[in-house]
Amino acid sequence: MTTDEFLATCWTTAGDAAPDQNDQRSPLSLRERAEAAGAAGFKGFGLLYADLVEAEREYGLAGVRSLFADNGISHIELELLTDWWTEGPRRAASDAVRGGLLRAIEALGARTLKIGPDVADEPWDLDVWAKEFATLAAQADGVGARLGIEFLPWSNLKTVHDGLRLVEAAGHPAGGLIIDVWHTERAHTPPADLADVPGSRIVGVELNDADSQVVGTLFEDTVHRRRLCGEGSFDLPGIVTALRTAGWHGPWGVEILSDTHRVLPVREAAAAAYRTAATLLK
C-alpha cells in the first residue's frame, strides 16, 4: 500500500451532520471520531469550529491534543472561518470565531486554518480581500499554521485560478489554497492546470469522487452525492499526478460528503474513505 499520509477532513468522520443543516455539529463524540480515524490509518484530522467548541468543553484543549496523539494523529486542520472580509455584525461574529480558532491552533499544534469565500457571490474588491487575507495569514503564521482558502464553483472564487489570484495578491507566504478535487472538476478545470499551481501556494488537497451528472444545485450535489475515490467519474489518477508535479506530497485530505456515507457507522465510514484513497495513491 501507499506510504502517503492521509487526513480525514471534518465531514468524513462527522456521522449524520452536513453543511446544509442548521446545526452542523456532529452527533458523535470526538473520541469516537478520532479512534475511528486512527484505526482506519489516518494521520490527520479535520475539525469544524462548532465541534471544536464541544470538544473543548468535554476534554479541554490539552485533552483534545492528547486524544489526537493517542490515536496517531499528527496533522490537525481547523475550519471554517467565513465573513473574514466583511464589516459590521457579521465581521464581529467572524472575529469571535477567528479568536477561538487561533487560540486552539496554538494549543493543539494544528497545521492548517481553512477559510471560505463568499458563497453569496456578491461584488467584491480584490484589494480589500487581499489585505484582509494577508492579515489573517500573518495571524495563522504567528501561531504556527498556514492559512488555506477553499474556492467553490458557486462562490466569488469559482476556480483554482480565482483563488490563486487572491493569494498571490495578498502575497503572504503562509497563505495558499485548499484544492478540493470536487470543486476543480465541477468548475471544469483540467488536471493539467493544477500542475501549474506553485507548490508553495498549496496548503491542502482534498480527494473524493462523484458522478458525471450534477443533480440539483452544485451545493446540493456536493453535500448529498459525493462518492468514494475511484467510484465516480473524476480523472483522479491524472489529478494526483498533476498535484504531485506541482509539488504536493501530502497529507492528502479525504472529504466524503454524501447521504450514503453519513449514515454508516463511523468506523466503517472512515475505513472506506481511507481504503479507497490509499488504493488510488498506492
C-alpha positions in Angstrom: 0.0 0.0 0.0 0.9 3.7 -0.2 3.4 5.4 2.1 1.5 8.6 1.7 -0.3 10.1 4.8 -4.0 11.0 4.8 -6.2 13.4 6.7 -9.8 12.8 7.4 -11.4 16.1 6.8 -14.2 17.3 9.2 -17.2 15.8 7.3 -15.6 12.4 6.7 -16.0 11.3 10.3 -18.8 13.6 11.3 -21.6 11.0 11.0 -25.1 12.4 10.4 -24.1 16.0 10.1 -23.8 18.2 7.0 -23.1 21.7 5.8 -26.8 22.3 4.8 -28.1 21.7 8.3 -28.9 24.5 10.8 -26.9 22.6 13.5 -23.8 21.3 11.8 -22.4 19.7 15.0 -21.5 16.0 14.7 -23.7 13.8 16.9 -20.6 11.7 17.6 -18.0 12.4 20.3 -14.6 13.5 19.3 -13.2 10.3 20.9 -15.3 8.1 18.7 -14.3 10.0 15.6 -10.5 10.2 16.5 -10.5 6.5 17.3 -12.2 5.6 14.1 -9.8 7.8 12.0 -6.8 6.4 13.7 -7.9 2.8 13.4 -8.5 3.3 9.7 -5.0 4.6 9.2 -5.5 8.4 9.0 -2.6 10.5 10.4 -4.6 13.7 10.1 -7.9 15.0 11.3 -10.1 18.0 10.4 -12.5 19.6 12.9 -15.3 22.1 12.4 -15.3 25.0 14.8 -18.7 24.0 16.2 -17.3 20.6 17.1 -14.1 22.1 18.4 -16.2 24.1 20.9 -18.0 21.0 22.1 -14.7 19.0 22.3 -13.0 21.8 24.3 -16.0 21.8 26.7 -15.7 18.0 27.2 -12.0 17.4 27.2 -10.2 20.7 27.4 -7.8 21.7 24.6 -5.0 19.7 26.3 -7.3 16.7 26.4 -8.1 17.1 22.7 -4.4 17.3 21.9 -3.8 14.1 23.9 -6.7 12.4 22.2 -5.3 13.0 18.8 -1.8 11.9 19.8 -3.1 8.7 21.4 -4.7 7.8 18.0 -1.6 8.6 15.9 -3.0 11.8 14.5 -0.2 14.4 13.9 -1.8 16.7 11.3 -4.7 18.8 12.6 -6.8 21.1 10.4 -9.4 23.5 11.8 -12.3 25.1 9.9 -14.3 27.1 8.7 -13.9 30.8 9.0 -16.3 32.9 6.9 -17.1 36.6 6.7 -13.5 37.5 7.4 -13.6 40.1 4.6 -16.7 41.9 5.7 -17.7 44.6 8.3 -20.4 45.2 10.9 -22.1 42.5 13.0 -21.1 39.7 10.6 -17.5 40.7 11.0 -17.8 40.9 14.7 -19.2 37.3 14.8 -16.5 36.2 12.5 -13.7 37.8 14.6 -15.0 35.9 17.7 -14.7 32.6 15.8 -11.3 33.7 14.5 -10.0 34.3 18.0 -11.2 30.9 19.1 -9.6 29.2 16.1 -6.3 30.9 16.5 -6.2 30.0 20.2 -7.0 26.4 19.5 -4.4 26.2 16.7 -1.7 27.2 19.1 -2.8 24.9 21.8 -3.3 21.9 19.5 -0.3 22.4 17.3 -2.7 22.5 14.3 -1.1 22.8 10.8 -4.0 24.4 8.8 -6.7 27.0 9.2 -9.3 26.7 6.5 -11.4 29.6 5.4 -14.2 30.1 2.9 -15.1 32.5 0.1 -18.3 34.4 -0.3 -21.0 31.8 -1.2 -23.4 34.6 -1.9 -21.1 35.6 -4.8 -21.6 39.3 -4.2 -19.5 42.0 -5.8 -16.0 42.2 -4.2 -12.8 44.2 -4.2 -9.6 42.2 -4.7 -7.5 44.8 -2.9 -9.7 44.7 0.2 -9.8 40.9 0.2 -6.0 40.6 -0.4 -5.3 42.9 2.6 -7.7 41.0 4.9 -6.3 37.7 3.7 -2.7 38.8 4.3 -3.6 39.9 7.8 -5.2 36.6 8.6 -2.3 34.7 7.0 0.1 36.5 9.3 -2.1 35.7 12.3 -2.1 32.0 11.4 1.6 32.1 10.8 2.0 33.6 14.3 0.5 30.5 15.9 2.4 28.1 13.7 -0.2 27.3 11.0 -0.8 28.0 7.3 -4.0 29.7 6.0 -5.8 27.9 3.2 -8.8 29.2 1.3 -11.1 26.8 -0.4 -12.5 28.0 -3.7 -16.1 26.9 -4.6 -17.6 27.0 -8.1 -20.8 28.7 -6.8 -18.9 31.4 -4.9 -17.0 34.6 -5.8 -13.8 32.4 -6.1 -15.1 29.8 -8.6 -11.8 28.2 -9.8 -8.3 27.5 -8.7 -7.3 30.4 -10.9 -9.5 32.8 -8.9 -8.2 31.5 -5.7 -4.6 31.8 -6.8 -5.2 35.4 -7.9 -6.3 36.3 -4.4 -3.4 34.6 -2.6 -0.8 36.0 -4.9 -2.3 39.5 -4.5 -2.1 39.0 -0.7 1.5 37.9 -1.0 1.9 36.3 2.4 4.0 33.1 2.3 1.7 31.4 4.9 -1.3 31.8 2.7 -2.5 29.5 0.0 -5.2 27.2 -1.4 -7.2 24.2 -0.3 -7.7 22.3 -3.5 -10.7 20.1 -3.3 -10.9 18.0 -6.5 -14.7 18.1 -6.4 -14.5 21.8 -7.0 -11.9 21.7 -9.7 -13.9 19.0 -11.6 -17.2 20.8 -11.3 -15.6 24.0 -12.4 -14.3 22.1 -15.5 -10.6 22.8 -14.6 -8.4 20.3 -16.5 -5.9 18.4 -14.3 -3.0 19.9 -16.3 -3.9 23.4 -14.8 -3.3 22.0 -11.3 0.3 21.1 -12.3 1.0 24.8 -12.9 -0.1 25.9 -9.4 3.0 26.9 -7.4 3.7 24.2 -4.8 4.3 26.9 -2.2 0.7 28.0 -2.6 -0.9 24.6 -2.0 -1.9 24.4 1.7 -4.1 21.3 1.4 -5.7 18.8 -1.0 -9.0 17.0 -0.7 -9.8 13.8 -2.6 -13.2 12.4 -3.4 -15.2 11.4 -6.5 -18.6 12.0 -8.0 -20.9 11.0 -10.8 -20.5 12.9 -14.1 -24.0 14.3 -13.9 -24.8 17.1 -11.3 -28.1 16.5 -9.5 -29.8 19.7 -8.2 -27.6 22.7 -7.4 -23.9 22.4 -7.1 -24.2 22.8 -3.4 -26.9 20.1 -3.1 -24.8 17.8 -5.3 -21.6 18.3 -3.2 -23.4 17.8 0.1 -25.5 14.8 -0.8 -23.9 12.8 -3.7 -20.1 12.7 -3.4 -18.6 9.2 -3.9 -15.6 7.4 -2.5 -12.4 7.7 -4.5 -12.5 5.6 -7.6 -16.2 5.1 -7.6 -17.2 8.1 -9.8 -16.2 9.8 -13.0 -13.3 12.0 -11.9 -9.8 11.5 -13.5 -8.3 11.1 -10.1 -5.0 9.5 -11.3 -4.5 12.4 -13.6 -5.3 14.9 -10.8 -3.0 13.2 -8.4 -0.2 13.2 -11.0 -0.7 16.9 -11.6 -0.7 17.8 -7.9 2.5 15.8 -7.4 4.0 17.7 -10.3 3.0 20.9 -8.6 4.9 19.7 -5.6 2.2 18.4 -3.2 3.3 15.5 -1.1 0.6 15.4 1.5 -1.0 14.8 3.8 -3.8 14.1 1.3 -7.2 15.1 2.7 -10.2 12.8 2.1 -13.5 14.6 2.1 -16.5 12.4 1.6 -19.9 14.0 1.9 -23.0 12.0 0.9 -26.3 10.7 2.3 -24.9 7.2 2.0 -21.6 7.9 3.8 -23.0 9.9 6.7 -25.4 7.1 7.9 -22.7 4.5 8.1 -21.1 3.6 11.5 -18.2 5.9 11.8 -15.5 3.2 11.9 -17.0 1.7 8.7 -17.2 5.2 7.0 -13.6 6.1 8.0 -12.2 2.7 6.9 -13.9 3.0 3.4 -12.7 6.6 3.0 -9.1 5.6 3.8 -9.0 2.4 1.9 -10.2 3.9 -1.4 -7.9 6.9 -1.2 -4.9 4.8 -0.3 -5.7 2.5 -3.2 -5.7 5.5 -5.5 -2.2 6.6 -4.4 -0.5 3.2 -4.0 
